[in-house]
């Protein structure tokens, strides 16, 4: 890490600046924010921490968490104040807590939502346009190496893919289902395919470093049908494998306690604007992977190179002025 980067990372750890221009800055006090156990959330959290501390005078405390425990903690203790990246498809208590007024949803922090699906390398489509569709792949399985790369055993996508694959007729078309043992080997298979410009066909999700590093083409599985997709994930469903549905887009929200939204309207307004497209987050995660960087270093890279974007998230001109000198 060069000296500028080291200094900038140091800035992220500086105590908050308290300034008179913002009426609520000095009263912000302690704010408890999640640090989820996946990289996109960690980057979002690092960016939010910097702006809340250096711009709004908050004393941000991080708490390690994940989706279900974070909301359980809010329900039981009223903390954390901010859940930066909540994938609500995996949060059964989300709708109830919002209806009860315990939490307030500020924004879609990933504006495109979380995506899942079947992909092939773009170079395969460029060389063989017929491989751009599921029908073309089924008619020409050799174009994808006669193989479908399946999620690891025990993952929810493994069950869903098995049902979707049966409905699509992958094995009948001569496509072997290759079961990966871990997420790491699944990612490595994509990297290896790109390195050697070989066929690849299988499941992946985003935002991820993989989709940021490697141009991939998403194969359409048709319209999303909630009933069919829910059946795909239920091993007891009697009609599994009899219908084909696209994966749903997963809403990804920033959620705060209603007390925080009421008591910190300026900070909440900033958090309402903090949002990344999947392309933006994919690129950040790819940079992070290629540079073996921490989430804090990725945040500094973003804050340095995308100043116009993140400054647009901040409503107050005085806060922008305070932060302008950092990067």
C-alpha positions in Angstrom: 0.0 0.0 0.0 1.5 3.3 -1.0 1.9 6.2 1.4 -1.2 8.0 0.2 -3.3 4.9 0.7 -1.9 4.3 4.2 -2.6 7.9 5.2 -6.2 7.6 3.8 -6.8 4.4 5.6 -5.6 6.2 8.7 -8.2 8.9 8.1 -10.9 6.3 8.3 -9.8 5.5 11.8 -9.5 9.1 13.0 -11.8 10.3 15.7 -14.8 12.2 14.4 -14.6 15.9 13.6 -17.2 17.9 15.5 -18.2 21.0 13.7 -20.7 23.7 14.5 -22.1 24.1 11.0 -24.3 21.0 11.4 -26.9 21.5 14.2 -27.0 17.8 15.0 -23.4 16.8 14.5 -22.2 17.3 18.1 -25.2 15.5 19.4 -24.8 12.5 17.2 -23.2 10.4 19.9 -22.6 6.7 19.6 -24.0 4.9 16.6 -23.9 1.1 16.5 -23.6 -0.3 13.0 -23.4 -3.9 11.6 -20.2 -5.3 10.1 -21.7 -8.3 8.2 -19.6 -11.3 7.4 -19.5 -10.8 3.6 -17.4 -8.4 1.6 -19.9 -6.2 -0.1 -21.5 -5.3 3.2 -18.0 -4.7 4.8 -17.2 -2.2 2.0 -20.6 -0.4 2.4 -20.0 -0.3 6.2 -16.5 1.2 5.8 -17.7 3.9 3.5 -20.7 4.7 5.8 -18.4 4.8 8.9 -16.1 7.3 7.3 -18.9 9.7 6.3 -20.8 9.4 9.6 -17.7 9.9 11.7 -15.9 12.6 9.7 -18.9 14.4 8.3 -21.6 14.0 11.0 -19.5 13.7 14.1 -20.9 10.3 15.1 -18.9 7.8 17.2 -19.5 4.6 15.2 -19.2 1.3 16.9 -19.1 -1.8 14.8 -20.7 -5.1 15.7 -20.0 -8.3 13.8 -23.2 -9.9 12.7 -25.2 -11.6 9.9 -28.8 -11.2 8.7 -30.9 -13.1 11.2 -28.9 -12.3 14.3 -28.8 -8.6 13.4 -32.6 -8.3 13.4 -33.0 -10.5 16.5 -30.7 -8.1 18.3 -32.7 -5.1 17.2 -35.9 -6.8 18.4 -34.4 -7.7 21.8 -32.1 -4.7 22.6 -32.8 -1.9 20.1 -29.3 -2.3 18.6 -27.6 -2.1 16.2 -28.9 1.3 15.0 -27.9 0.6 11.4 -28.0 -2.7 9.4 -26.1 -1.6 6.4 -26.9 -4.5 4.0 -29.9 -6.6 4.8 -30.9 -9.3 2.3 -34.5 -9.5 3.2 -35.2 -12.7 1.4 -33.2 -14.3 4.3 -34.9 -12.3 7.0 -38.3 -13.7 7.9 -38.8 -11.2 10.7 -38.2 -8.1 8.5 -41.8 -7.5 7.4 -43.2 -8.0 10.9 -40.6 -5.7 12.5 -41.3 -3.0 9.9 -45.1 -3.3 10.4 -44.6 -3.0 14.2 -42.6 0.2 13.7 -39.3 -1.1 15.2 -37.3 -0.6 12.0 -37.4 1.9 9.1 -36.1 0.9 5.6 -34.0 3.7 4.1 -32.9 2.5 0.7 -32.0 -0.3 -1.6 -28.3 -0.3 -0.8 -27.7 -2.5 -3.8 -30.0 -0.8 -6.3 -30.1 -3.8 -8.7 -30.7 -6.2 -5.8 -28.8 -9.5 -5.3 -28.8 -11.6 -8.4 -28.5 -15.4 -8.9 -28.6 -17.5 -12.0 -26.9 -19.5 -14.7 -24.0 -17.9 -16.6 -21.5 -18.6 -19.4 -18.4 -16.6 -20.3 -19.1 -13.7 -22.7 -16.3 -15.0 -25.0 -18.4 -18.2 -25.6 -21.4 -16.1 -26.7 -19.2 -13.9 -28.9 -17.8 -17.0 -30.6 -21.1 -18.9 -30.7 -24.1 -16.7 -30.5 -26.4 -19.7 -30.3 -25.1 -20.3 -26.8 -26.7 -17.1 -25.6 -29.9 -18.9 -24.7 -30.9 -22.0 -22.8 -32.4 -23.5 -25.9 -29.2 -23.0 -27.8 -27.1 -24.6 -25.0 -29.4 -27.6 -24.8 -29.1 -28.1 -28.6 -25.3 -27.6 -28.6 -24.1 -28.9 -25.2 -20.5 -29.2 -26.5 -20.3 -25.4 -26.6 -20.4 -25.4 -22.8 -18.2 -28.4 -22.4 -21.2 -30.7 -21.7 -21.0 -29.7 -18.0 -23.1 -27.7 -15.6 -21.2 -26.3 -12.5 -23.4 -26.9 -9.5 -23.3 -25.2 -6.1 -21.8 -27.1 -3.2 -23.9 -29.6 -1.3 -25.9 -28.1 1.4 -26.3 -24.6 -0.2 -29.8 -23.5 -0.9 -28.9 -23.0 -4.6 -27.9 -26.6 -4.9 -31.5 -27.8 -4.2 -32.9 -25.1 -6.5 -30.5 -25.8 -9.4 -31.3 -29.6 -9.1 -35.0 -28.8 -9.7 -34.4 -26.2 -12.4 -31.9 -28.5 -14.2 -34.5 -31.4 -14.2 -37.1 -29.0 -15.6 -34.7 -27.8 -18.3 -33.6 -31.3 -19.2 -29.9 -30.7 -18.7 -28.9 -34.4 -18.3 -31.2 -35.5 -21.1 -29.3 -33.0 -23.3 -26.0 -34.7 -22.4 -24.9 -32.1 -19.8 -23.2 -33.6 -16.7 -24.0 -32.0 -13.4 -20.7 -31.3 -11.7 -21.0 -31.0 -7.9 -18.5 -28.5 -6.4 -17.2 -29.1 -2.9 -17.0 -25.5 -1.9 -17.6 -21.9 -3.1 -13.8 -21.6 -3.5 -13.6 -24.4 -6.1 -16.7 -23.0 -7.9 -15.0 -19.6 -8.2 -11.7 -21.3 -9.2 -13.4 -23.1 -12.0 -14.5 -19.8 -13.5 -11.0 -18.3 -13.2 -9.5 -21.3 -14.8 -11.9 -21.3 -17.7 -11.2 -17.6 -18.4 -7.4 -18.1 -18.1 -7.6 -20.9 -20.8 -10.6 -19.5 -22.7 -12.5 -22.8 -22.1 -16.2 -23.4 -22.0 -18.0 -22.9 -18.6 -21.7 -23.1 -17.7 -23.1 -23.0 -14.2 -24.5 -21.1 -11.3 -23.2 -18.0 -9.7 -24.4 -14.9 -7.9 -23.7 -11.2 -7.4 -22.5 -8.8 -6.6 -19.2 -10.6 -6.3 -15.5 -10.2 -7.3 -16.0 -13.0 -9.8 -18.6 -11.0 -11.8 -16.5 -7.9 -11.5 -13.4 -9.6 -12.9 -14.8 -11.8 -15.6 -17.4 -10.7 -18.2 -20.2 -13.2 -18.0 -23.5 -13.6 -19.9 -26.6 -14.5 -17.8 -28.7 -17.3 -19.3 -32.5 -16.5 -19.1 -34.6 -19.2 -17.4 -37.8 -17.5 -18.4 -40.1 -15.4 -16.3 -39.9 -15.5 -12.6 -42.7 -17.6 -11.1 -42.9 -17.5 -7.3 -44.8 -20.7 -7.0 -42.4 -22.7 -9.2 -39.3 -21.2 -7.6 -40.6 -21.9 -4.0 -41.2 -25.5 -5.1 -37.6 -25.7 -6.4 -36.4 -25.0 -2.9 -38.8 -27.4 -1.1 -37.6 -31.0 -1.2 -41.2 -32.1 -0.3 -42.9 -30.3 -3.1 -44.6 -32.9 -5.3 -44.1 -30.9 -8.5 -40.4 -30.2 -8.2 -38.6 -30.3 -11.5 -41.8 -29.9 -13.5 -41.6 -26.2 -14.2 -38.9 -23.7 -15.0 -38.6 -20.3 -13.3 -35.9 -17.6 -13.2 -34.3 -16.9 -9.9 -35.8 -13.9 -8.2 -33.9 -10.7 -7.7 -33.2 -10.4 -3.9 -33.9 -7.0 -2.4 -31.0 -5.7 -0.4 -31.8 -2.9 2.0 -30.3 -0.5 4.5 -32.4 -0.7 7.6 -32.2 1.4 10.8 -34.1 1.4 14.0 -37.0 3.9 14.0 -35.5 5.6 17.0 -32.3 6.3 14.9 -34.3 7.6 12.0 -36.3 10.0 14.3 -33.3 11.2 16.3 -30.7 11.5 13.6 -32.6 12.8 10.5 -29.5 14.2 8.8 -27.4 11.0 9.1 -30.4 9.0 8.1 -30.8 11.2 5.0 -27.3 10.4 4.0 -27.8 6.7 4.6 -30.9 6.9 2.4 -28.8 8.0 -0.5 -25.9 5.5 -0.1 -26.5 3.0 -2.9 -24.4 1.0 -5.3 -25.3 -0.6 -8.6 -24.2 -4.2 -9.0 -21.6 -3.1 -11.6 -20.1 -0.6 -9.2 -20.0 -3.1 -6.4 -18.7 -5.9 -8.6 -15.9 -3.6 -9.7 -15.0 -2.7 -6.1 -14.9 -6.3 -5.0 -12.8 -7.2 -8.0 -10.3 -4.5 -7.1 -10.3 -5.7 -3.6 -9.6 -9.3 -4.7 -6.9 -8.3 -7.2 -5.1 -6.1 -4.6 -5.6 -8.4 -1.7 -7.1 -5.4 0.0 -9.2 -5.0 3.2 -12.6 -3.5 3.2 -11.2 -0.3 4.6 -8.7 -0.1 1.7 -11.5 -0.8 -0.8 -13.5 2.0 0.8 -10.5 4.4 0.5 -10.1 3.4 -3.2 -13.8 4.2 -3.7 -13.7 7.4 -1.8 -10.7 8.5 -3.8 -11.8 7.5 -7.3 -15.6 8.2 -7.0 -15.7 11.4 -5.1 -18.4 13.0 -7.2 -20.7 10.0 -6.7 -20.4 9.7 -2.9 -20.5 13.5 -2.5 -23.9 13.4 -4.2 -25.2 11.2 -1.4 -24.7 14.0 1.1 -27.5 16.5 1.3 -25.7 19.2 3.4 -23.2 21.5 1.8 -21.4 22.1 5.0 -20.8 18.3 5.4 -19.5 18.2 1.9 -17.1 21.1 2.6 -15.8 19.3 5.7 -15.1 16.1 3.8 -13.8 17.7 0.7 -10.2 17.9 2.0 -9.8 14.3 2.7 -9.6 13.0 -0.8 
